[in-house]
Amino acid sequence: MFKLQQILLTVAFSFVVNGQYSATYLPSNVPKTTEQGQAGTNQCGTSNSQTSMCQNAYLNSVDDFCLWGPPEPNSVIGNSEREVVSWCLKPGTGSRLIPAGSIKGAHFVQTPDFIQVTGTGDLTSLNIQRGDAGGELDPHGADGNGNPIGGLVFSTAFGQLQQVHEWTQFISSTDFCFRACTGKSATKYCEHIYDVMGCNWNMPADYSAGKFENCKGDSGEPMGIYGASTFHQGEPATPAAHPRPKTSGCVPIATIGGDAAPPASSSVIPSSSSAPTSTVGSPSSATPLSSPLSSAPSSASTGTAQPTGSSSSPLPALQGSSTSGSAGSSAPAGPVETGNAAASLSSSHQLAATIGSMLAVSVLVSAIRLM
C-alpha cells in the first residue's frame, strides 16, 4: 500500500512540474496515434515515402536529423502547424526524405542541457510556400496535444535511443532551428511561449551556409531569462537575443544526405561571421510575406526600446530595427502578433496547465485517502 502511494505521489509531482504527464515511447512500441485528432501516424515503419504521414522526428547529428514540414505543397506553416509531418535526411525512419540539395548549411551542437541543429536552405522542397516567414512547432500547442498533434521526437545523442519530451522548432522557407532538451532545466531551454520571436532570438547560433559540422557547446542562457527578470512576449520592450554560446571541437563533414557541402556564396540568406537574423515568424500568420528578410518588427520593437517597468531588473533593450547583423543585437524578423493578444494566449495556456495540475493532484490525493 505504501509503495502504491509513493507511485501516485510521484505521478502527481511529475504532473505539477511538467504541466502535463506524458507517456514515454520508442518507435518499436508506439501506438498508431498518440493524440486525438492526429492527422498522421506514429507507427511509421522503415520504408520512406514522399507521401508519408509519419509524425516521428529524429535529432541525432548534423547528418541525421529531421525537420517538421507541411504534408501538402505550397503550404504556410501557420496554417499547417497541426498537421506537419517528418522530413528526414536518412532513410529507414518511415518518414519523407529531405530532397537532395535542400540543406545549404547545417550546424549541430550538443550541450549539457540540449542538442540542436540550425541552418539554412531551400525549404520550399519541404512544401513550405516560398517567402513564408514560418512558425514554431512544439509538443504542447494551444491544447497540450502539440504542434503537430501527436508529434514525437526521438534521439540517440543522449545515449540509447529515447523519446525527448521537450523540444521546439522554428522553420521558414529559408532557415530552420530545432532543439531538444533533457534534464532538470529542459522546460527552460526549450521554452515554447516565444513563438513569434524566431530562430535567432530563441536559439542564437550559426546559421551560415557552406558547411556541415558537429560541435560541442555551452548551454548559454535560457531564452527570455535575463538575470532575475523574465521577458514575457507582448511586453512593450523586447530585449535583445542572448549572445551566441561558445562552441568547440567542431568536426566538419563533407556531405549530409548524399549532398556535398555547397560554397557559402550559394546561401539563400546572406551569411557572415555572425548568425543572420531568423526569418521565422508567427505560427498564426496565415498571410505569407513577399520577402521574409524584409519583414518589419512590430512597433514595440522598433526605434529606442522603452523599459518594461514590470521586471525586477531592467532587460537589455533591443537595438534599433535592423533585420541583419549579429544574433545579439538583431530584431526578430517575420510577422509579430499584437502584444496583448500574444500575452493573453500565453496566460491562457499557463492557466489551463495550472488548473489541470490542481485537478490531477486533487484526484490523486483523494484516492490515497481512500486506501
N, C-alpha and C positions, 0 to 999 in steps of 0.2 A: 504493500500500500504506500509506504513512504517513497519507494522508488518511482511509482507512478505519479505521485505528487510532484516529485522533483522534475520529471519529464514535462508535466503540464506547465509548471512554472517556467521551465526553460523555453518552451514554445511561446508562452506569453511574453517573456522578456525579449525573445527574438522579434516578435511582432511589434513590440513597442519601439525597439531600437531601429528596426529597418522600415517601419511604416507598413509593411506587408510581409506575410510569411510565404516563401516560395519553395516549391519542391525542387529537388536537385536531380537532374537527368544526365545521361550520357546518350550519344547518338544511337547506341545499341539498345537502350531500354525506353526511349522516349515514346509517348503515345502519339497517335496520328496528329492530334492537335492538343495544345496546352491551354488555350483560352477560348471562351465562347466568342463567336463572331469572327474567327480567324479565317482569312482569305486563302492561306496556303496550308502547308503541312510541315510537321517536324520529323516525320518518317520519310527521309529523303533518299535512302538507299545510297548507291555509289555511282550510278550512271548519270552523267551530266547531260543536260539538255537546255537549249536556249529558250525553251518554253516552260522550264521547271518552275514550280511554285514552292520550292524549298525555302523555309524560313529559319534555317540554322546557319549562323555565320561563324567563321573561324578567324582568330587573330593570333598567329604563331611567330611570324618573322616577316622580313621585308619581301621574301619571295613566296610567302604562304599566308595570304590574308584574303579576306572577303570584304565587300562593301555592300551596303543596302542600296538597292536601286529599284525604280518602278518596274512593274511587270509589263506595262503597255508602252509602246513607243511614244516619243514626243510628250512626255508627261511632266507636270510641275510637281516638285517634291511636296509642296504644301497641300496638294490635292490627293496625293497618293501615299502619304506617310503611314497610313494604317494598313496598307496592303503591300508595301515594298518587299522585295524578295532578295535572296542572297546571290551575289555575283562574286565568284572566287577565281583566284589565279591558278590554283591547282585542281586537276581532275580528281575524281574519287569521292566527292562530297555530295553528289546528287543535286548540286546547285546549277545555276547558269555559269558559264565561263566568261571572264572579262576578256573581251576581244583583243587580239594582238595589236600592239601599238597604242592602246588606250592610255596606259600609265606612262607619263613622261619623266617622272621623278618620284621616288618614294624613300622615306626615312623612318626606320623602325627604331624605337628607343625602349629599353627596359629599365625601369627604376624600382626602388624598394616598394613603391605603392601602386604602380600601374605599368601597363605596356601600352604603346600607342604607335600608330603609323600615320604619317602626314605626307602630303604630296600634291602633285598637280597632274593634269592630263586632259584628254578629250573625253569627258564623261557623258557626252551625248550618246556614246556607244552603249551606255547603261540605261538607255531610254529616257534620259533627262533632257528636257527641252533646252535647246541652245539659248544661252542668255539667262537661264533660270538661276536666280541668286540662291536657291536651295532652301534647306531647312535642317532641323535637328531630329534625330531619332534616339530613343532611349527605351529602357524596359518598363517605364512607368506610364507615360501618356496621361491624358486627362482623367481616365477612369481606372488606372492601375493595371490595365491589360497590355500596355506597351505600344510603342510605335516602331515597328509594326505590331499589330495584335499577335501575341504568341511568339514573337521573335526571340530566339535563344542564341547565346554566344558561348562558344567553347574555345579553349586554348590549351596548348601543351607548354607554353612559355614558363609556367609556374611549377613545372614538374610533369606529372602524369596528366593525361587529358582530363579536363574538368570543365564544368559549366561555370561561367563567370556571371554573377548576378547583377553587378553594377557596371554599366558601360554607357557610353554616349558617342554618337557620330554626327558630324555635320558633313553635308555634301552639296555641291552645286554642280553646274555643268563644267566647271574648270578646276575645282580643287576639293580636297577631302581631308578629314581628320577623324580618327577612330581610336578611342581609348577604352580600355577595360581595366577595372580596378579590383584590388583584393586587399584583405587586411582590415584593421580597425578603422582606418580612415577612408575606406572605399567610397562611402557616400559623399565625402567632401571633395575627393579628387575626381569623382565622376558626377558632380552636381549637374542636375538636368533643368534647373529653373532659369538658366540664362540662354533661353532658346532663340533669342533674336540677336545675340551678340557675335555669332560667327566663330569660325575656326581660330583665327589669330588671337582673339581676346580670350577664348576658353582654353586654347592649347597653343601658347606661343612656342614655336618650334621651327624647324627647317622645312620650307615648302618649295624649295628650288627644284628646277628640272635638271636633267643631265646626269643624275647618279642615283644608284640604289645602294642602301647601306643599312647594316645592323649596328646599333650603338648601345652602350650603357649610358645611364644618365642619372642626374639628381631629380628628385621629385619636384623641386621648386615649391611654390606656394599654391594652395588650392584656389581655384577660380572664385573670385568675388570676396575673398577674405583679405583684409588689409590690416594687419596687427590686431587690435581689439575691435575693429569695425568690420561689418559685413555689408556689402553693397546689395541692394535689392533692385532688381530690374524695374525700371519705370521711375526711379528717383530722378529729381531734376538734374543732377550732375552725374555723369558717367565717368568712373575712374579709368585711367589707362590700364592696359593689359600688364600683367606681371612681366618682368624680364624673362627672356628665354632661359630655361635651366641649362646648366652646363652638361655637355656630353663628353664621352671619352671612349677610347678603344673601338672606334668606328671601323668596321670591316666592310669595304665596298665589294659588291658582286657585279658581274658583267651583265647578267640577264635576269629577268623575272618573267615567269610565264612564257618563256621562249622568246622574249623581247630583249634585244640589245639595248643598253643604255644610250639614249639619243643625245646629241650635243645640246648644251644648255640653250643655244640660240633657238631651238625648236620649241621652247616652252610656250604654252598658250598664255602664260602670265609673265610679264617682265620680271626677271629674277635679279637678285643682288646678293650681297653677303649676308643680308638680314632677311628674315622671313617676310614675304609680302602679306599685305592685309587680306584676310579671308574675304571671299565674296559670298560666303554663305549667310543667308539672312533668315527671315522669319518663316517658320514652318507653316504658318497660317496664311501666308500670302498666296492668293490664287492667281495674281497677275504677274507674269514674268517681266523682268526688266529688259530693256533693249540692250543694255550693256551692264553686266554685274560690276565691272570695275568703275563705272561712272556713277553708281548709285550714291545718293547723299544720305548721311545720317540724319536722324531726327533733330529738330531744332534744339532739343535738350542737350544734344551732344556737339553742337557747333559753337564756334566762337570761344569766348572765355568762359570756362565752366564755373558755375557757382557752387559753393559748398552746400551739402545737403541739409545741414542743420539738424539732422536727426541721428547722427552717428556719435558714438562716444569719443571718437577722434577723427580728424579730417581725413578724407580719402584723397588720393592723388588725382588731380583733375586731368581730364582728357585734353591733350594739347591740340587745339585747332580742329579742323575738319578734314584734314588730308586723308585720302584713301590710298596712300602709298607710304612706304618707309618702314621703319623698324617695328617689330611687334610691340615694343614697349610704349610707343607713342602714337600709334595709328588709331583712327576712329573706326568703329565697326562698320563694315560695308553691308549693303543689302538693305531691304525694306525693314523698318523698325516699327513695331506696333506702338500705338499710343500708350504712354506710360501708365496711365490709370488702368487701362484695360489689361495690360500685362501684369501689373501688380495685383489686380483683383483676381486674375486667373491663378497666379501663384498662391495667393492667400486661400483661394477655394480648395486647391489641391492639398495644402497643408492642413486645412480644417477637416477635410474629408479623411485624411490619413489619421489625424488625431482622434476623431470620433470613432473610426474603425478600430483603432488601438484600444480605446477605452471600452468599447463593446466586447472585444475579444478577451480582455483581462477580466471584465465583469463575469462573462460566461465561465471562464476557467476557474475563477475564484469560487463561484457558486458550486461548480462541480466538485471542487476539492472539499468544500464544507460538507457536502452530502456523503463523502466517503467515510 
